[in-house]
Amino acid sequence: MADDSLGTTAQYEAAYRGGRDAVLSVLSGVMWVVLGAVGVGLLWMTAIALTNGTASLATFLLALFGAVITVLAGDELYHRLLGRTPIF
């Protein structure tokens, strides 16, 4: 009887850990999607500023920051979908 309760407890703990890891993985993926969208938005704002002729040094710095977080988010999501380790 004691063995059954220990086995059941181990199963509950394993199920809890699996569920927790799945939730954290989904939340992490959502975070990277949002960061990627922010990066694309910054690049889009830069393109608009360049076409309007209102670009400044701050615009180019925001574009550089947007490009960096877009690349990082894309790398993370691409490798997450493949089940591999991200490059960065």
N, CA, C and O atoms as a MOPAC input file, in Angstrom:
PM7 MOZYME 1SCF
protein

 N      0.81400 1    -1.18400 1     0.00000 1
 C      0.00000 1     0.00000 1     0.00000 1
 C      0.86700 1     1.26100 1     0.00000 1
 O      0.56000 1     2.23900 1    -0.68200 1
 N      1.94400 1     1.22300 1     0.76900 1
 C      2.83500 1     2.37900 1     0.82600 1
 C      3.51700 1     2.60000 1    -0.52100 1
 O      3.76700 1     3.73900 1    -0.91600 1
 N      3.81800 1     1.50900 1    -1.22500 1
 C      4.44700 1     1.65100 1    -2.53100 1
 C      3.51000 1     2.32000 1    -3.51900 1
 O      3.95000 1     3.11100 1    -4.35300 1
 N      2.22200 1     2.01400 1    -3.43500 1
 C      1.25400 1     2.62300 1    -4.33700 1
 C      1.16700 1     4.13000 1    -4.11700 1
 O      1.10500 1     4.89800 1    -5.07700 1
 N      1.16400 1     4.55000 1    -2.86300 1
 C      1.05700 1     5.98700 1    -2.60300 1
 C      2.32400 1     6.72500 1    -3.03900 1
 O      2.24900 1     7.85700 1    -3.51600 1
 N      3.48800 1     6.08600 1    -2.87700 1
 C      4.72100 1     6.71800 1    -3.34700 1
 C      4.74100 1     6.81100 1    -4.86700 1
 O      5.16800 1     7.82200 1    -5.42500 1
 N      4.28800 1     5.77400 1    -5.52600 1
 C      4.22400 1     5.79400 1    -6.98400 1
 C      3.25100 1     6.84100 1    -7.48600 1
 O      3.52500 1     7.53800 1    -8.46300 1
 N      2.11100 1     6.95200 1    -6.81500 1
 C      1.11900 1     7.94800 1    -7.19900 1
 C      1.66500 1     9.35200 1    -6.98100 1
 O      1.46400 1    10.23600 1    -7.81400 1
 N      2.34800 1     9.55800 1    -5.87300 1
 C      2.94500 1    10.86600 1    -5.59500 1
 C      3.97800 1    11.22400 1    -6.65700 1
 O      4.02600 1    12.36600 1    -7.11200 1
 N      4.79000 1    10.27300 1    -7.04800 1
 C      5.79400 1    10.51800 1    -8.08700 1
 C      5.12700 1    10.85700 1    -9.41200 1
 O      5.62000 1    11.71000 1   -10.15000 1
 N      4.01200 1    10.20100 1    -9.72400 1
 C      3.29100 1    10.50600 1   -10.95700 1
 C      2.71100 1    11.91800 1   -10.91600 1
 O      2.76200 1    12.64600 1   -11.90700 1
 N      2.16100 1    12.29700 1    -9.76300 1
 C      1.62400 1    13.65100 1    -9.62900 1
 C      2.72600 1    14.70100 1    -9.77100 1
 O      2.53500 1    15.73400 1   -10.41400 1
 N      3.87100 1    14.42400 1    -9.16700 1
 C      4.98800 1    15.36200 1    -9.27300 1
 C      5.47800 1    15.47300 1   -10.71100 1
 O      5.78800 1    16.56800 1   -11.18000 1
 N      5.54800 1    14.35400 1   -11.40700 1
 C      5.98400 1    14.36900 1   -12.80500 1
 C      4.97600 1    15.11700 1   -13.67300 1
 O      5.36200 1    15.88100 1   -14.55700 1
 N      3.69300 1    14.90000 1   -13.42500 1
 C      2.66000 1    15.60600 1   -14.18400 1
 C      2.72600 1    17.10800 1   -13.91000 1
 O      2.57800 1    17.91800 1   -14.82400 1
 N      2.94800 1    17.47100 1   -12.65200 1
 C      3.06400 1    18.88800 1   -12.29500 1
 C      4.25100 1    19.53300 1   -13.00100 1
 O      4.13000 1    20.62100 1   -13.56500 1
 N      5.41300 1    18.84900 1   -12.96700 1
 C      6.59900 1    19.40000 1   -13.61300 1
 C      6.39200 1    19.53100 1   -15.12200 1
 O      6.79200 1    20.52600 1   -15.72500 1
 N      5.77100 1    18.53300 1   -15.71800 1
 C      5.51700 1    18.60000 1   -17.15300 1
 C      4.57800 1    19.73700 1   -17.50800 1
 O      4.81000 1    20.46400 1   -18.47400 1
 N      3.52000 1    19.89000 1   -16.72800 1
 C      2.58200 1    20.98500 1   -16.96800 1
 C      3.22400 1    22.34200 1   -16.76600 1
 O      3.01200 1    23.26400 1   -17.55300 1
 N      4.01200 1    22.45900 1   -15.70400 1
 C      4.70400 1    23.71700 1   -15.42300 1
 C      5.66300 1    24.06500 1   -16.55200 1
 O      5.71200 1    25.21600 1   -16.98700 1
 N      6.42100 1    23.09300 1   -17.03000 1
 C      7.36800 1    23.34400 1   -18.11300 1
 C      6.64700 1    23.73900 1   -19.39500 1
 O      7.12100 1    24.60100 1   -20.13500 1
 N      5.50100 1    23.11300 1   -19.65900 1
 C      4.73400 1    23.45500 1   -20.85700 1
 C      4.21900 1    24.88700 1   -20.77800 1
 O      4.30100 1    25.63200 1   -21.75500 1
 N      3.69200 1    25.27300 1   -19.62900 1
 C      3.17100 1    26.63700 1   -19.46700 1
 C      4.30100 1    27.65400 1   -19.60000 1
 O      4.13700 1    28.67300 1   -20.27100 1
 N      5.43600 1    27.39300 1   -18.97400 1
 C      6.56500 1    28.31900 1   -19.07900 1
 C      7.08400 1    28.41000 1   -20.51000 1
 O      7.49800 1    29.48200 1   -20.95000 1
 N      7.06700 1    27.31000 1   -21.23000 1
 C      7.50800 1    27.32100 1   -22.61800 1
 C      6.57600 1    28.16100 1   -23.48300 1
 O      7.03100 1    28.92600 1   -24.33300 1
 N      5.27400 1    28.01700 1   -23.26500 1
 C      4.30200 1    28.80800 1   -24.03200 1
 C      4.45000 1    30.29000 1   -23.69700 1
 O      4.45600 1    31.12700 1   -24.60000 1
 N      4.57000 1    30.62500 1   -22.41600 1
 C      4.72400 1    32.03000 1   -22.02200 1
 C      6.01100 1    32.62700 1   -22.57900 1
 O      6.03200 1    33.78600 1   -22.99500 1
 N      7.07300 1    31.84600 1   -22.58800 1
 C      8.33000 1    32.31400 1   -23.15500 1
 C      8.18700 1    32.54800 1   -24.65700 1
 O      8.69800 1    33.53500 1   -25.18600 1
 N      7.49600 1    31.64700 1   -25.33700 1
 C      7.25800 1    31.82500 1   -26.76600 1
 C      6.45100 1    33.07200 1   -27.05900 1
 O      6.74600 1    33.80100 1   -28.00600 1
 N      5.43000 1    33.32000 1   -26.24700 1
 C      4.61100 1    34.52600 1   -26.41600 1
 C      5.46800 1    35.77400 1   -26.20600 1
 O      5.33300 1    36.75500 1   -26.93800 1
 N      6.33900 1    35.73600 1   -25.21400 1
 C      7.22200 1    36.87300 1   -24.96100 1
 C      8.10000 1    37.16000 1   -26.18100 1
 O      8.27600 1    38.31900 1   -26.55700 1
 N      8.64600 1    36.12200 1   -26.79400 1
 C      9.50300 1    36.32200 1   -27.95900 1
 C      8.70800 1    36.81800 1   -29.16000 1
 O      9.22200 1    37.60300 1   -29.95800 1
 N      7.46700 1    36.37400 1   -29.30000 1
 C      6.62000 1    36.87700 1   -30.39000 1
 C      6.36500 1    38.36900 1   -30.20300 1
 O      6.44200 1    39.14200 1   -31.15800 1
 N      6.06100 1    38.77000 1   -28.97400 1
 C      5.81200 1    40.19200 1   -28.69500 1
 C      7.07500 1    41.01300 1   -28.95600 1
 O      6.99900 1    42.08200 1   -29.56200 1
 N      8.23000 1    40.52900 1   -28.50800 1
 C      9.47700 1    41.25600 1   -28.77200 1
 C      9.75600 1    41.36300 1   -30.27300 1
 O     10.21200 1    42.40400 1   -30.74700 1
 N      9.48800 1    40.31000 1   -31.00600 1
 C      9.66000 1    40.36100 1   -32.45500 1
 C      8.73500 1    41.37300 1   -33.09800 1
 O      9.13700 1    42.09100 1   -34.01300 1
 N      7.49700 1    41.43500 1   -32.62600 1
 C      6.54000 1    42.41100 1   -33.15800 1
 C      6.98100 1    43.83600 1   -32.84000 1
 O      6.83500 1    44.73000 1   -33.67400 1
 N      7.51500 1    44.05400 1   -31.64900 1
 C      8.03300 1    45.38200 1   -31.29700 1
 C      9.19600 1    45.75000 1   -32.21300 1
 O      9.28200 1    46.88400 1   -32.68300 1
 N     10.08000 1    44.80700 1   -32.46500 1
 C     11.20900 1    45.06400 1   -33.35800 1
 C     10.76000 1    45.40300 1   -34.76400 1
 O     11.28900 1    46.32800 1   -35.38000 1
 N      9.79300 1    44.66600 1   -35.27600 1
 C      9.26500 1    44.95400 1   -36.61400 1
 C      8.58400 1    46.32000 1   -36.61800 1
 O      8.69600 1    47.07200 1   -37.58600 1
 N      7.87800 1    46.63600 1   -35.53700 1
 C      7.24000 1    47.95100 1   -35.43700 1
 C      8.25900 1    49.08300 1   -35.46700 1
 O      8.03400 1    50.10600 1   -36.11400 1
 N      9.37300 1    48.90500 1   -34.77200 1
 C     10.42100 1    49.93300 1   -34.79600 1
 C     11.01400 1    50.07900 1   -36.19400 1
 O     11.29000 1    51.19100 1   -36.64400 1
 N     11.20600 1    48.96500 1   -36.87200 1
 C     11.71300 1    49.03900 1   -38.24400 1
 C     10.69900 1    49.71300 1   -39.16900 1
 O     11.07700 1    50.46900 1   -40.06400 1
 N      9.42200 1    49.43900 1   -38.95300 1
 C      8.36300 1    50.05400 1   -39.75700 1
 C      8.33000 1    51.56400 1   -39.51400 1
 O      8.20100 1    52.33800 1   -40.46200 1
 N      8.44500 1    51.98500 1   -38.26100 1
 C      8.47000 1    53.42100 1   -37.95900 1
 C      9.67000 1    54.08800 1   -38.62200 1
 O      9.56900 1    55.22400 1   -39.08300 1
 N     10.78900 1    53.40300 1   -38.67300 1
 C     11.97300 1    53.95400 1   -39.32700 1
 C     11.74000 1    54.10400 1   -40.82200 1
 O     12.12500 1    55.11200 1   -41.41400 1
 N     11.11600 1    53.11100 1   -41.43300 1
 C     10.81900 1    53.20200 1   -42.86700 1
 C      9.89800 1    54.38200 1   -43.15200 1
 O     10.08300 1    55.08500 1   -44.14600 1
 N      8.91800 1    54.60300 1   -42.30100 1
 C      8.01200 1    55.74200 1   -42.48100 1
 C      8.77500 1    57.05400 1   -42.32000 1
 O      8.58200 1    57.98300 1   -43.10500 1
 N      9.64300 1    57.13700 1   -41.30700 1
 C     10.42500 1    58.35900 1   -41.09200 1
 C     11.35000 1    58.63200 1   -42.27400 1
 O     11.54300 1    59.78600 1   -42.65800 1
 N     11.91700 1    57.58700 1   -42.84400 1
 C     12.80500 1    57.77700 1   -43.99200 1
 C     12.03800 1    58.25900 1   -45.21400 1
 O     12.53600 1    59.10400 1   -45.96000 1
 N     10.84000 1    57.73900 1   -45.43100 1
 C     10.06100 1    58.16800 1   -46.59500 1
 C      9.49700 1    59.57300 1   -46.40700 1
 O      9.26100 1    60.27500 1   -47.39100 1
 N      9.27800 1    59.99600 1   -45.16500 1
 C      8.78300 1    61.35200 1   -44.90500 1
 C      9.91000 1    62.36900 1   -44.82500 1
 O      9.65900 1    63.57400 1   -44.83900 1
 N     11.12800 1    61.90700 1   -44.74300 1
 C     12.26500 1    62.80400 1   -44.62000 1
 C     12.44400 1    63.34200 1   -43.21200 1
 O     13.08900 1    64.37300 1   -43.03000 1
 N     11.89400 1    62.67600 1   -42.22300 1
 C     11.98300 1    63.15300 1   -40.83700 1
 C     12.90500 1    62.28400 1   -39.98900 1
 O     12.81700 1    62.30700 1   -38.76200 1
 N     13.78100 1    61.52500 1   -40.62300 1
 C     14.67000 1    60.63000 1   -39.88000 1
 C     15.76400 1    61.42800 1   -39.17600 1
 O     16.24900 1    62.43400 1   -39.69300 1
 N     16.14100 1    60.96200 1   -37.99600 1
 C     17.21100 1    61.58800 1   -37.22200 1
 C     18.11900 1    60.48700 1   -36.68000 1
 O     17.92200 1    59.30800 1   -36.97400 1
 N     19.10300 1    60.87500 1   -35.89700 1
 C     19.99500 1    59.88700 1   -35.29600 1
 C     19.21600 1    58.94700 1   -34.38100 1
 O     19.47000 1    57.74200 1   -34.36300 1
 N     18.27500 1    59.49300 1   -33.62700 1
 C     17.45600 1    58.65300 1   -32.74100 1
 C     16.66500 1    57.62700 1   -33.54600 1
 O     16.48000 1    56.49300 1   -33.10500 1
 N     16.20200 1    58.02500 1   -34.72100 1
 C     15.45800 1    57.09900 1   -35.57600 1
 C     16.33800 1    55.92900 1   -35.98600 1
 O     15.90500 1    54.77700 1   -35.95900 1
 N     17.57000 1    56.22500 1   -36.36400 1
 C     18.47500 1    55.16000 1   -36.78000 1
 C     18.86900 1    54.26400 1   -35.60600 1
 O     19.03600 1    53.05700 1   -35.77800 1
 N     19.01600 1    54.84300 1   -34.42700 1
 C     19.31100 1    54.02400 1   -33.24700 1
 C     18.13500 1    53.11400 1   -32.90600 1
 O     18.33100 1    51.95400 1   -32.54100 1
 N     16.91400 1    53.63500 1   -33.02500 1
 C     15.73500 1    52.78800 1   -32.80500 1
 C     15.65100 1    51.68900 1   -33.85200 1
 O     15.26300 1    50.56200 1   -33.54300 1
 N     16.01400 1    52.00900 1   -35.09000 1
 C     16.00400 1    50.99000 1   -36.13900 1
 C     17.02500 1    49.90000 1   -35.84800 1
 O     16.75000 1    48.71800 1   -36.05100 1
 N     18.19100 1    50.29200 1   -35.37800 1
 C     19.21400 1    49.30600 1   -35.03000 1
 C     18.73700 1    48.42100 1   -33.88600 1
 O     18.90000 1    47.20200 1   -33.93300 1
 N     18.15100 1    49.02900 1   -32.86300 1
 C     17.60800 1    48.26400 1   -31.74200 1
 C     16.48900 1    47.33600 1   -32.22400 1
 O     16.42700 1    46.17500 1   -31.81900 1
 N     15.60900 1    47.84500 1   -33.08500 1
 C     14.52600 1    47.02000 1   -33.62500 1
 C     15.04600 1    45.84500 1   -34.42800 1
 O     14.51100 1    44.73900 1   -34.34400 1
 N     16.09300 1    46.08800 1   -35.20800 1
 C     16.66700 1    45.00000 1   -36.00000 1
 C     17.27700 1    43.93400 1   -35.10400 1
 O     17.14000 1    42.74000 1   -35.37100 1
 N     17.94700 1    44.36000 1   -34.04500 1
 C     18.58900 1    43.40200 1   -33.13600 1
 C     17.54800 1    42.53500 1   -32.44400 1
 O     17.68800 1    41.31300 1   -32.41100 1
 N     16.49800 1    43.15300 1   -31.88600 1
 C     15.52500 1    42.32100 1   -31.17400 1
 C     14.69200 1    41.48000 1   -32.13500 1
 O     14.20800 1    40.41300 1   -31.75900 1
 N     14.51900 1    41.94900 1   -33.38000 1
 C     13.81000 1    41.12700 1   -34.36400 1
 C     14.62500 1    39.88600 1   -34.70900 1
 O     14.07600 1    38.78800 1   -34.79800 1
 N     15.92300 1    40.05100 1   -34.90200 1
 C     16.78700 1    38.90500 1   -35.21300 1
 C     16.83700 1    37.93500 1   -34.04000 1
 O     16.73500 1    36.72300 1   -34.22900 1
 N     16.99200 1    38.46400 1   -32.83100 1
 C     17.03500 1    37.58900 1   -31.65300 1
 C     15.72500 1    36.83000 1   -31.47200 1
 O     15.73100 1    35.62900 1   -31.19900 1
 N     14.60600 1    37.52800 1   -31.62300 1
 C     13.30600 1    36.87400 1   -31.46200 1
 C     13.07900 1    35.84600 1   -32.56400 1
 O     12.57700 1    34.75300 1   -32.30100 1
 N     13.44500 1    36.18900 1   -33.79000 1
 C     13.28700 1    35.24100 1   -34.88400 1
 C     14.12900 1    33.99500 1   -34.69200 1
 O     13.66700 1    32.88100 1   -34.94000 1
 N     15.36100 1    34.18100 1   -34.25200 1
 C     16.24500 1    33.04100 1   -33.99000 1
 C     15.67300 1    32.16000 1   -32.88800 1
 O     15.64500 1    30.93600 1   -33.01400 1
 N     15.22100 1    32.78300 1   -31.81400 1
 C     14.66200 1    32.02400 1   -30.68700 1
 C     13.43200 1    31.22000 1   -31.12400 1
 O     13.32000 1    30.03300 1   -30.82100 1
 N     12.51700 1    31.87600 1   -31.83500 1
 C     11.28500 1    31.18700 1   -32.23300 1
 C     11.55300 1    30.10000 1   -33.26600 1
 O     10.95700 1    29.02500 1   -33.20100 1
 N     12.44600 1    30.37100 1   -34.22000 1
 C     12.77200 1    29.37700 1   -35.24000 1
 C     13.34700 1    28.11400 1   -34.60300 1
 O     12.93000 1    27.00200 1   -34.92600 1
 N     14.30000 1    28.29100 1   -33.70200 1
 C     14.90800 1    27.12600 1   -33.06400 1
 C     13.96600 1    26.47200 1   -32.05900 1
 O     14.03900 1    25.26300 1   -31.83800 1
 N     13.08900 1    27.25600 1   -31.45400 1
 C     12.10400 1    26.67800 1   -30.53500 1
 C     11.15200 1    25.74900 1   -31.30500 1
 O     10.78800 1    24.67900 1   -30.81600 1
 N     10.75700 1    26.16500 1   -32.50400 1
 C      9.86700 1    25.32700 1   -33.31000 1
 C     10.56300 1    24.05200 1   -33.76700 1
 O      9.92500 1    23.00800 1   -33.90300 1
 N     11.86800 1    24.13500 1   -34.00300 1
 C     12.61800 1    22.95300 1   -34.42800 1
 C     13.07100 1    22.09700 1   -33.25600 1
 O     13.54300 1    20.97600 1   -33.45000 1
 N     12.93100 1    22.61700 1   -32.03800 1
 C     13.34600 1    21.86900 1   -30.86100 1
 C     14.84200 1    21.85700 1   -30.65200 1
 O     15.38000 1    20.93400 1   -30.03800 1
 N     15.51800 1    22.87000 1   -31.15400 1
 C     16.97100 1    22.94700 1   -31.01000 1
 C     17.35200 1    24.10000 1   -30.08700 1
 O     16.49100 1    24.82500 1   -29.58900 1
 N     18.65000 1    24.25600 1   -29.87000 1
 C     19.15700 1    25.34800 1   -29.04200 1
 C     19.37100 1    26.58200 1   -29.91300 1
 O     19.98600 1    26.48300 1   -30.97500 1
 N     18.87300 1    27.74900 1   -29.48100 1
 C     19.07400 1    28.97700 1   -30.26600 1
 C     20.55400 1    29.33300 1   -30.39800 1
 O     21.36800 1    28.96600 1   -29.55200 1
 N     20.88700 1    30.04400 1   -31.45800 1
 C     22.27200 1    30.42200 1   -31.72300 1
 C     22.73500 1    31.48000 1   -30.73500 1
 O     23.84400 1    31.39200 1   -30.20700 1
 N     21.89900 1    32.47700 1   -30.47900 1
 C     22.29000 1    33.59000 1   -29.60000 1
 C     21.86100 1    33.32900 1   -28.18900 1
 O     22.10300 1    34.15400 1   -27.30800 1

